[in-house]
Structure formats: structure tokens, C-alpha cells
């Protein structure tokens, strides 16, 4: 998935499943969980977050983060590694 930073902690993430579709991810909203405009986040992850207020990673059955938020987290980690190497 292609990740593009559009603001301080805002991103556009290209869908792996839908050709050309991009979802907006905002890591400042729902801090520290983040928020995404995708269907999975709206239907499942947000509900779980509202109930527990505990971050559950994408691999968890009770996840509060969709694959687009997960892609942003991986992208951010890679950016930190790149900058530390220079």
C-alpha cells in the first residue's frame, strides 16, 4: 500500500484491494488509535475502540486499527529508521 503524508499526522493510503481508491487516515483523531475513512474502520474498529478505549493492533481479533492505519504505522517506523541512518 502506498502511503502519502498530507499533513502533520494525516495521510492518504492507497487501497490494496480497490484500484486507485485512497483512504484518509488521521493519527491525531481518536488519539492514540487513529481514524480511517474505510468501511472496516467505520463498521468494526471504531466500535471496538469506543467500547474499550484500548489500542488493539491489526492482527488482533478485537482490532481497533484497520490495515490502512497499520500501513501508516509501518511507514512512520520506516521513516524514523531512514532518518536515523543519515
Z-matrix of the N, CA and C atoms (Angstrom, degrees):
N
C 1 1.446
C 2 1.521 1 109.40
N 3 1.293 2 115.35 1 132.83
C 4 1.458 3 121.56 2 178.45
C 5 1.530 4 109.28 3 -84.19
N 6 1.337 5 116.01 4 131.23
C 7 1.463 6 122.04 5 -179.66
C 8 1.523 7 108.38 6 -116.72
N 9 1.326 8 115.80 7 131.05
C 10 1.465 9 122.12 8 178.48
C 11 1.526 10 108.61 9 -125.29
N 12 1.319 11 116.39 10 124.42
C 13 1.461 12 120.68 11 178.06
C 14 1.525 13 108.53 12 -78.94
N 15 1.340 14 116.78 13 128.65
C 16 1.462 15 120.66 14 -177.20
C 17 1.522 16 112.66 15 -116.95
N 18 1.330 17 117.03 16 -10.88
C 19 1.456 18 122.44 17 -179.56
C 20 1.509 19 109.06 18 -160.03
N 21 1.319 20 115.78 19 -167.95
C 22 1.467 21 119.91 20 -176.93
C 23 1.528 22 111.79 21 -54.17
N 24 1.309 23 117.46 22 -52.57
C 25 1.457 24 122.72 23 175.27
C 26 1.531 25 110.67 24 -135.71
N 27 1.342 26 115.11 25 35.56
C 28 1.455 27 121.65 26 178.50
C 29 1.535 28 108.47 27 -114.66
N 30 1.332 29 115.03 28 143.54
C 31 1.456 30 120.63 29 -173.51
C 32 1.521 31 110.89 30 -144.24
N 33 1.332 32 115.62 31 154.62
C 34 1.458 33 122.47 32 166.55
C 35 1.516 34 106.40 33 -110.64
N 36 1.333 35 116.48 34 128.81
C 37 1.461 36 121.57 35 -178.57
C 38 1.519 37 108.22 36 -120.02
N 39 1.320 38 115.67 37 122.74
C 40 1.459 39 121.36 38 179.21
C 41 1.516 40 109.64 39 -72.70
N 42 1.310 41 116.11 40 134.79
C 43 1.459 42 121.45 41 179.81
C 44 1.524 43 110.49 42 -68.49
N 45 1.319 44 116.43 43 140.13
C 46 1.465 45 121.29 44 175.28
C 47 1.522 46 110.03 45 -81.20
N 48 1.327 47 117.32 46 -21.20
C 49 1.465 48 122.17 47 -174.77
C 50 1.524 49 114.09 48 -100.17
N 51 1.309 50 117.02 49 -32.49
C 52 1.468 51 121.26 50 -174.83
C 53 1.515 52 109.63 51 -113.35
N 54 1.301 53 115.93 52 116.27
C 55 1.461 54 122.25 53 -176.29
C 56 1.524 55 112.09 54 -58.01
N 57 1.328 56 115.53 55 117.72
C 58 1.459 57 121.45 56 175.60
C 59 1.517 58 115.72 57 83.01
N 60 1.326 59 118.60 58 -9.49
C 61 1.460 60 120.87 59 179.85
C 62 1.521 61 109.56 60 -74.81
N 63 1.322 62 115.92 61 135.80
C 64 1.465 63 121.62 62 176.92
C 65 1.517 64 109.03 63 -125.11
N 66 1.325 65 115.09 64 142.11
C 67 1.454 66 121.22 65 179.26
C 68 1.519 67 109.93 66 -115.08
N 69 1.310 68 115.46 67 139.65
C 70 1.454 69 120.55 68 178.31
C 71 1.525 70 109.18 69 -86.46
N 72 1.340 71 115.12 70 127.62
C 73 1.462 72 122.44 71 177.34
C 74 1.521 73 107.69 72 -117.27
N 75 1.322 74 116.33 73 131.47
C 76 1.463 75 121.68 74 177.29
C 77 1.524 76 107.52 75 -124.29
N 78 1.316 77 116.17 76 111.89
C 79 1.462 78 121.12 77 -177.44
C 80 1.524 79 112.42 78 -81.10
N 81 1.329 80 118.33 79 -11.90
C 82 1.473 81 120.79 80 176.75
C 83 1.528 82 111.66 81 -81.63
N 84 1.323 83 116.81 82 -29.90
C 85 1.467 84 120.96 83 177.84
C 86 1.532 85 108.53 84 -74.63
N 87 1.319 86 116.98 85 148.63
C 88 1.476 87 122.07 86 -178.69
C 89 1.524 88 111.38 87 54.54
N 90 1.327 89 116.67 88 36.79
C 91 1.470 90 120.62 89 -175.88
C 92 1.525 91 110.31 90 -53.46
N 93 1.309 92 119.99 91 133.93
C 94 1.459 93 130.05 92 3.37
C 95 1.524 94 113.82 93 -97.14
N 96 1.310 95 117.82 94 12.55
C 97 1.465 96 121.56 95 -174.90
C 98 1.530 97 114.09 96 -78.44
N 99 1.330 98 117.35 97 -39.75
C 100 1.458 99 120.84 98 -172.95
C 101 1.520 100 111.12 99 91.44
N 102 1.342 101 115.23 100 171.32
C 103 1.459 102 121.86 101 -179.42
C 104 1.528 103 109.00 102 -143.99
N 105 1.321 104 116.80 103 147.02
C 106 1.465 105 122.14 104 179.77
C 107 1.523 106 108.78 105 -134.91
N 108 1.324 107 115.85 106 153.62
C 109 1.464 108 120.70 107 -179.92
C 110 1.530 109 113.46 108 -87.14
N 111 1.327 110 118.47 109 1.12
C 112 1.470 111 120.23 110 -176.68
C 113 1.533 112 111.62 111 -73.32
N 114 1.308 113 115.61 112 161.69
C 115 1.460 114 122.53 113 -178.83
C 116 1.522 115 111.99 114 -63.31
N 117 1.331 116 117.50 115 -41.98
C 118 1.465 117 120.92 116 -178.99
C 119 1.525 118 110.66 117 -59.81
N 120 1.325 119 116.26 118 -44.24
C 121 1.461 120 118.66 119 -179.77
C 122 1.525 121 110.62 120 -63.25
N 123 1.324 122 116.50 121 -47.28
C 124 1.467 123 120.47 122 -178.01
C 125 1.516 124 113.54 123 -64.90
N 126 1.325 125 116.96 124 -37.63
C 127 1.466 126 120.82 125 -175.23
C 128 1.525 127 113.76 126 -86.35
N 129 1.329 128 117.87 127 -32.62
C 130 1.450 129 120.02 128 -173.52
C 131 1.526 130 113.43 129 -120.51
N 132 1.322 131 116.24 130 -56.77
C 133 1.472 132 120.71 131 -170.89
C 134 1.521 133 112.78 132 -64.66
N 135 1.325 134 117.61 133 -44.07
C 136 1.475 135 120.77 134 -178.54
C 137 1.520 136 110.57 135 -63.44
N 138 1.324 137 116.57 136 -40.58
C 139 1.468 138 120.65 137 179.30
C 140 1.531 139 110.00 138 -61.62
N 141 1.315 140 117.08 139 -45.94
C 142 1.463 141 120.86 140 179.34
C 143 1.521 142 110.79 141 -63.39
N 144 1.351 143 116.50 142 -41.35
C 145 1.468 144 120.34 143 178.30
C 146 1.528 145 110.90 144 -61.91
N 147 1.321 146 116.63 145 -44.49
C 148 1.469 147 120.77 146 -179.52
C 149 1.528 148 111.86 147 -61.11
N 150 1.333 149 116.77 148 -34.39
C 151 1.460 150 121.09 149 -178.82
C 152 1.531 151 112.29 150 -76.26
N 153 1.335 152 117.45 151 -40.15
C 154 1.466 153 119.91 152 -171.19
C 155 1.531 154 114.68 153 -107.23
N 156 1.330 155 116.91 154 -28.13
C 157 1.477 156 121.83 155 -173.42
C 158 1.527 157 111.43 156 53.20
N 159 1.335 158 115.27 157 29.89
C 160 1.458 159 122.15 158 178.58
C 161 1.525 160 107.94 159 -125.01
N 162 1.326 161 117.05 160 126.95
C 163 1.457 162 121.20 161 -179.68
C 164 1.525 163 109.64 162 -65.70
N 165 1.319 164 115.86 163 125.98
C 166 1.465 165 123.22 164 173.43
C 167 1.518 166 107.12 165 -122.55
N 168 1.318 167 116.37 166 121.90
C 169 1.458 168 121.73 167 -174.50
C 170 1.526 169 112.48 168 -65.09
N 171 1.327 170 115.88 169 167.53
C 172 1.462 171 123.24 170 -176.13
C 173 1.520 172 112.69 171 -56.60
N 174 1.317 173 118.28 172 -31.20
C 175 1.470 174 121.49 173 -177.14
C 176 1.532 175 112.89 174 -79.31
N 177 1.321 176 117.98 175 -10.75
C 178 1.462 177 121.82 176 -178.87
C 179 1.530 178 111.11 177 -79.29
N 180 1.343 179 117.86 178 141.97
C 181 1.468 180 119.73 179 175.86
C 182 1.536 181 112.83 180 -61.80
N 183 1.331 182 116.80 181 -26.83
C 184 1.471 183 121.40 182 178.08
C 185 1.524 184 109.60 183 -105.28
N 186 1.309 185 116.52 184 44.62
C 187 1.463 186 120.87 185 -173.01
C 188 1.526 187 112.82 186 -63.63
N 189 1.334 188 113.86 187 146.27
C 190 1.458 189 121.07 188 174.78
C 191 1.527 190 109.91 189 -111.33
N 192 1.337 191 116.09 190 -0.79
C 193 1.466 192 121.44 191 180.00
C 194 1.521 193 110.17 192 -124.89
N 195 1.321 194 115.77 193 130.77
C 196 1.465 195 121.47 194 177.20
C 197 1.525 196 109.86 195 -82.82
N 198 1.336 197 116.44 196 176.22
C 199 1.467 198 120.14 197 -178.16
C 200 1.525 199 112.25 198 -66.95
N 201 1.321 200 118.40 199 -23.01
C 202 1.465 201 120.63 200 178.90
C 203 1.526 202 110.68 201 -74.15
N 204 1.339 203 116.91 202 -40.91
C 205 1.464 204 120.42 203 174.06
C 206 1.528 205 109.29 204 -64.66
N 207 1.326 206 116.49 205 -40.89
C 208 1.459 207 120.69 206 177.53
C 209 1.532 208 110.82 207 -59.96
N 210 1.325 209 117.54 208 -41.03
C 211 1.472 210 121.56 209 178.64
C 212 1.526 211 110.71 210 -62.92
N 213 1.327 212 117.28 211 -39.40
C 214 1.472 213 121.10 212 177.63
C 215 1.525 214 110.32 213 -63.92
N 216 1.316 215 117.72 214 -43.45
C 217 1.459 216 121.28 215 -179.55
C 218 1.532 217 110.57 216 -62.40
N 219 1.308 218 117.19 217 -42.86
C 220 1.472 219 120.95 218 177.04
C 221 1.523 220 109.73 219 -63.98
N 222 1.334 221 117.53 220 -43.88
C 223 1.467 222 121.84 221 179.54
C 224 1.530 223 110.59 222 -60.16
N 225 1.335 224 116.66 223 -45.17
C 226 1.468 225 120.81 224 179.04
C 227 1.529 226 111.06 225 -61.78
N 228 1.312 227 117.28 226 -42.77
C 229 1.463 228 121.01 227 177.11
C 230 1.512 229 111.89 228 -60.41
N 231 1.327 230 117.26 229 -42.61
C 232 1.465 231 121.08 230 178.20
C 233 1.522 232 111.83 231 -65.14
N 234 1.333 233 117.05 232 -36.21
C 235 1.466 234 120.49 233 177.59
C 236 1.527 235 111.02 234 -65.10
N 237 1.317 236 116.78 235 -40.57
C 238 1.472 237 120.18 236 178.21
C 239 1.527 238 109.58 237 -63.07
N 240 1.308 239 117.83 238 -43.24
C 241 1.466 240 121.98 239 179.58
C 242 1.526 241 110.42 240 -63.25
N 243 1.335 242 117.60 241 -44.41
C 244 1.469 243 120.90 242 179.13
C 245 1.531 244 111.27 243 -59.82
N 246 1.323 245 115.87 244 -45.15
C 247 1.472 246 119.71 245 -177.90
C 248 1.530 247 111.83 246 -69.42
N 249 1.317 248 117.42 247 -34.24
C 250 1.467 249 120.92 248 178.74
C 251 1.527 250 111.14 249 -69.53
N 252 1.323 251 116.76 250 -27.82
C 253 1.474 252 121.46 251 -178.41
C 254 1.519 253 112.16 252 -76.98
N 255 1.334 254 117.16 253 -16.26
C 256 1.484 255 119.79 254 -177.87
C 257 1.470 256 112.24 255 -95.81
